[in-house]
Amino acid sequence: MSQIIYKITPQAPWREAEANGRFTGAPIDVADGFIHFSTAAQVAETAAKHFSGQTDLLLVAIDGIGLGDALKYEVSRGGALFPHLYGVLDLKAVLWVKPLPLGADGTHQFPPLEGQ
């Protein structure tokens, strides 16, 4: 059984990660000491709170099971448990990468997500 988690990222750092075979995180991840992820139920709110109005974003789906013990679910926004990766994201755990465009209403338009 897979445990799908999601990362929203600007295209530039993700394309660099693809070239290097690993993602070390966005500046906020580096500052916090872990890579921030969201579950399917959390990712739209994450987009609205942290990426409002931003274009050029990607949505990355990751198999959380493949991340092992470095993936921890910790209390964050509103007391909810959010997935945090204490380490580098090996791109072998990535299931897919899709554009995360803004719709006419100014909100991000998500593809169908597993686990909603």
Backbone as JSON, one array per atom type, in Angstrom:
{
  "sequence": "MSQIIYKITPQAPWREAEANGRFTGAPIDVADGFIHFSTAAQVAETAAKHFSGQTDLLLVAIDGIGLGDALKYEVSRGGALFPHLYGVLDLKAVLWVKPLPLGADGTHQFPPLEGQ",
  "N": [[0.85, -1.19, 0.0], [0.56, 2.21, -0.83], [1.55, 5.37, 0.48], [0.7, 8.32, -0.23], [2.19, 11.47, -0.44], [2.51, 15.05, -0.79], [4.35, 17.66, -2.45], [4.66, 21.07, -2.95], [6.31, 23.11, -5.18], [8.35, 25.7, -6.62], [9.2, 25.72, -10.13], [11.97, 26.03, -10.87], [13.84, 25.21, -8.67], [13.05, 22.55, -8.59], [13.65, 21.52, -11.11], [16.39, 21.71, -11.0], [16.85, 19.85, -8.99], [16.03, 17.54, -10.34], [18.08, 17.36, -12.19], [20.17, 16.79, -10.5], [19.36, 14.49, -9.24], [18.32, 14.46, -6.71], [16.47, 16.11, -4.12], [16.98, 18.75, -2.08], [15.47, 20.54, -0.78], [13.38, 23.48, -0.49], [14.15, 26.98, 0.22], [12.75, 27.53, 2.7], [12.49, 24.96, 3.72], [15.15, 24.22, 4.14], [15.85, 26.13, 6.06], [14.16, 25.34, 8.16], [15.05, 22.8, 8.7], [14.0, 20.46, 7.74], [12.14, 18.83, 5.1], [9.14, 20.1, 4.0], [5.99, 18.6, 3.58], [2.66, 17.8, 2.41], [-0.45, 16.15, 3.07], [-2.97, 14.7, 0.91], [-5.38, 15.78, 1.77], [-4.53, 18.12, 2.92], [-3.11, 19.69, 1.11], [-4.27, 21.63, -0.64], [-4.96, 23.73, 1.08], [-2.41, 24.35, 1.98], [-1.33, 25.35, -0.41], [-2.92, 27.65, -0.74], [-2.25, 29.11, 1.56], [0.59, 29.39, 1.59], [1.46, 29.77, -1.03], [-0.08, 31.56, -2.44], [-1.39, 33.07, -5.31], [0.91, 32.55, -6.77], [2.59, 31.62, -9.71], [4.03, 29.24, -12.02], [4.44, 26.91, -10.57], [4.96, 23.56, -9.36], [3.41, 20.43, -8.66], [4.31, 17.77, -6.75], [4.12, 14.34, -6.4], [4.74, 11.94, -3.97], [5.85, 8.76, -2.87], [5.38, 8.07, 0.27], [5.97, 5.85, 1.88], [8.31, 4.84, 0.83], [10.21, 6.53, 1.88], [10.96, 5.84, 4.37], [12.14, 5.8, 7.8], [12.94, 8.42, 8.0], [10.85, 10.06, 7.44], [8.55, 11.87, 9.2], [5.53, 12.37, 10.96], [4.28, 15.28, 12.13], [2.93, 17.6, 14.52], [1.45, 20.5, 13.3], [0.15, 23.2, 11.5], [-2.86, 24.26, 12.83], [-2.95, 22.13, 14.59], [-2.9, 19.8, 13.16], [-1.44, 16.77, 11.84], [1.43, 16.84, 9.97], [3.41, 15.67, 7.21], [6.9, 15.48, 7.44], [10.12, 15.49, 6.13], [13.15, 14.42, 7.26], [15.85, 14.75, 5.92], [17.32, 14.16, 2.69], [15.39, 14.24, -0.27], [15.15, 11.49, -2.17], [14.86, 11.11, -5.56], [13.83, 8.79, -6.57], [11.64, 8.1, -5.12], [9.63, 9.62, -6.11], [6.48, 9.81, -7.6], [5.01, 11.18, -9.55], [5.12, 14.31, -11.37], [3.46, 17.31, -11.77], [2.14, 20.24, -13.43], [1.02, 23.07, -11.5], [-1.26, 25.03, -12.01], [-2.7, 28.38, -11.87], [-6.13, 29.04, -11.56], [-8.91, 30.75, -13.18], [-10.18, 31.97, -11.08], [-8.14, 32.57, -9.39], [-7.2, 30.65, -7.66], [-5.22, 27.72, -7.06], [-5.23, 25.05, -9.38], [-5.81, 21.81, -8.91], [-4.75, 18.52, -9.88], [-6.52, 15.33, -9.94], [-6.22, 13.79, -6.76], [-4.75, 11.2, -4.83], [-6.03, 9.85, -1.85], [-7.75, 11.77, -0.89]],
  "CA": [[0.0, 0.0, 0.0], [1.37, 3.41, -0.84], [1.13, 6.48, 1.31], [1.07, 9.43, -1.1], [2.3, 12.82, 0.12], [2.68, 16.03, -1.86], [5.23, 18.81, -2.29], [4.49, 22.17, -3.9], [7.61, 23.76, -5.35], [8.58, 26.4, -7.88], [9.83, 24.85, -11.12], [13.44, 26.12, -10.95], [14.57, 24.29, -7.78], [12.73, 21.16, -8.89], [14.43, 21.13, -12.3], [17.77, 21.51, -10.5], [16.83, 18.57, -8.28], [15.99, 16.48, -11.35], [19.42, 17.25, -12.77], [21.07, 16.23, -9.48], [18.84, 13.22, -8.75], [17.89, 14.58, -5.32], [15.9, 17.4, -3.75], [17.41, 19.08, -0.72], [14.45, 21.39, -0.18], [13.27, 24.91, -0.78], [14.78, 27.73, 1.31], [12.03, 27.34, 3.97], [12.83, 23.61, 4.2], [16.53, 24.27, 4.64], [15.82, 26.92, 7.29], [13.47, 24.59, 9.22], [15.77, 21.56, 8.98], [13.29, 19.32, 7.17], [11.36, 19.15, 3.91], [7.71, 20.16, 4.27], [5.05, 17.96, 2.67], [1.25, 17.81, 2.82], [-1.28, 15.04, 2.61], [-3.96, 15.13, -0.09], [-6.39, 16.6, 2.45], [-3.92, 19.37, 3.38], [-2.29, 20.39, 0.11], [-4.94, 22.82, -1.18], [-4.8, 24.79, 2.08], [-1.0, 24.73, 1.92], [-1.16, 26.2, -1.59], [-3.57, 28.94, -0.48], [-1.56, 29.82, 2.65], [2.01, 29.66, 1.36], [1.79, 29.98, -2.45], [-1.18, 32.33, -3.01], [-1.1, 33.9, -6.47], [2.17, 32.18, -7.44], [2.54, 30.79, -10.91], [5.26, 28.49, -12.23], [4.58, 25.91, -9.52], [4.76, 22.15, -9.65], [2.93, 19.55, -7.6], [5.08, 16.53, -6.81], [3.55, 13.25, -5.6], [5.82, 11.1, -3.45], [5.49, 7.57, -2.1], [5.92, 8.27, 1.61], [6.49, 4.59, 2.42], [9.68, 4.7, 0.36], [11.11, 7.45, 2.57], [11.41, 5.18, 5.6], [12.06, 6.43, 9.11], [13.26, 9.85, 7.92], [9.58, 10.76, 7.32], [7.86, 11.96, 10.48], [4.29, 13.15, 10.98], [4.41, 16.14, 13.3], [1.88, 18.6, 14.7], [1.73, 21.78, 12.65], [-0.98, 24.1, 11.33], [-4.15, 23.86, 13.39], [-2.84, 20.89, 15.35], [-2.9, 18.64, 12.27], [-0.16, 16.09, 11.63], [1.97, 17.05, 8.63], [4.61, 14.89, 6.93], [8.17, 16.21, 7.35], [11.24, 14.59, 5.81], [14.43, 14.8, 7.83], [16.86, 14.22, 5.02], [17.21, 14.54, 1.29], [14.39, 13.47, -1.02], [15.65, 10.72, -3.3], [13.83, 11.23, -6.59], [13.25, 7.48, -6.85], [10.37, 8.03, -4.4], [8.66, 10.48, -6.79], [5.53, 9.08, -8.44], [4.75, 12.04, -10.7], [5.27, 15.76, -11.23], [2.49, 17.95, -12.66], [2.0, 21.68, -13.23], [-0.01, 23.51, -10.57], [-1.62, 26.35, -12.54], [-3.75, 29.19, -11.26], [-7.38, 29.12, -12.31], [-9.46, 32.09, -13.4], [-10.56, 32.53, -9.78], [-6.93, 32.88, -8.63], [-6.76, 29.54, -6.82], [-4.5, 26.68, -7.79], [-6.06, 23.99, -9.93], [-5.16, 20.54, -8.62], [-5.19, 17.3, -10.56], [-7.08, 14.39, -8.95], [-5.22, 13.34, -5.8], [-5.05, 10.01, -4.05], [-6.08, 10.05, -0.42], [-8.64, 12.88, -0.51]],
  "C": [[0.88, 1.24, 0.0], [0.74, 4.47, 0.05], [1.59, 7.73, 0.56], [1.09, 10.74, -0.32], [2.69, 13.76, -1.02], [3.6, 17.17, -1.46], [4.87, 19.83, -3.36], [5.84, 22.89, -3.97], [7.63, 24.59, -6.63], [9.35, 25.49, -8.84], [11.36, 24.86, -11.05], [14.16, 25.19, -9.98], [14.26, 22.83, -8.07], [13.53, 20.67, -10.1], [15.89, 20.92, -11.93], [17.86, 20.17, -9.78], [16.81, 17.41, -9.27], [17.36, 16.27, -11.98], [20.39, 16.57, -11.81], [20.62, 14.88, -8.94], [18.38, 13.25, -7.31], [17.42, 15.99, -5.04], [16.25, 17.67, -2.3], [16.46, 20.04, -0.02], [14.5, 22.81, -0.68], [13.93, 25.67, 0.37], [14.08, 27.57, 2.67], [12.34, 25.97, 4.57], [14.22, 23.61, 4.83], [16.57, 25.01, 5.97], [15.2, 26.13, 8.45], [14.15, 23.27, 9.55], [15.05, 20.31, 8.51], [12.53, 19.79, 5.95], [9.87, 19.03, 4.25], [6.92, 19.43, 3.17], [3.64, 18.15, 3.21], [0.6, 16.52, 2.36], [-2.25, 15.58, 1.56], [-5.0, 16.05, 0.54], [-5.85, 17.97, 2.84], [-3.37, 20.25, 2.28], [-2.97, 21.63, -0.48], [-4.81, 23.99, -0.21], [-3.35, 25.27, 2.13], [-0.75, 25.67, 0.74], [-1.73, 27.59, -1.32], [-2.79, 29.76, 0.55], [-0.15, 30.26, 2.26], [2.37, 30.01, -0.09], [0.72, 30.8, -3.18], [-0.71, 33.22, -4.17], [0.15, 33.53, -7.24], [1.89, 31.3, -8.65], [3.86, 30.03, -10.99], [5.53, 27.46, -11.14], [4.38, 24.5, -10.07], [4.19, 21.46, -8.42], [3.63, 18.21, -7.79], [4.42, 15.52, -5.87], [4.67, 12.29, -5.24], [5.23, 9.91, -2.71], [6.16, 7.68, -0.73], [6.51, 7.01, 2.22], [7.96, 4.42, 2.05], [10.68, 5.59, 1.06], [11.59, 6.9, 3.91], [11.25, 6.03, 6.85], [12.39, 7.91, 9.1], [11.98, 10.7, 7.79], [8.85, 10.69, 8.65], [6.58, 12.77, 10.29], [4.29, 13.94, 12.29], [3.3, 17.18, 13.33], [2.33, 19.92, 14.09], [0.44, 22.59, 12.62], [-2.28, 23.53, 11.9], [-4.13, 22.57, 14.18], [-2.82, 19.64, 14.5], [-1.49, 18.05, 12.15], [0.26, 16.26, 10.17], [3.21, 16.19, 8.44], [5.83, 15.81, 6.74], [9.27, 15.2, 7.1], [12.53, 15.17, 6.37], [15.54, 14.14, 7.02], [16.6, 14.73, 3.62], [16.17, 13.65, 0.62], [15.06, 12.81, -2.21], [14.54, 10.7, -4.35], [13.25, 9.88, -7.01], [11.9, 7.31, -6.16], [9.27, 8.85, -5.08], [7.79, 9.64, -7.73], [5.19, 9.87, -9.7], [4.97, 13.5, -10.33], [4.32, 16.39, -12.24], [2.49, 19.45, -12.4], [0.87, 21.97, -12.24], [-0.42, 24.93, -10.96], [-2.65, 27.07, -11.67], [-4.97, 29.17, -12.16], [-7.83, 30.56, -12.46], [-9.84, 32.77, -12.09], [-9.37, 32.84, -8.89], [-6.49, 31.79, -7.67], [-6.06, 28.5, -7.69], [-5.44, 25.56, -8.18], [-5.32, 22.65, -9.81], [-5.65, 19.43, -9.53], [-5.87, 16.4, -9.51], [-5.95, 13.86, -8.06], [-5.69, 12.08, -5.1], [-5.09, 10.38, -2.57], [-6.95, 11.22, 0.02], [-9.88, 12.36, 0.14]]
}
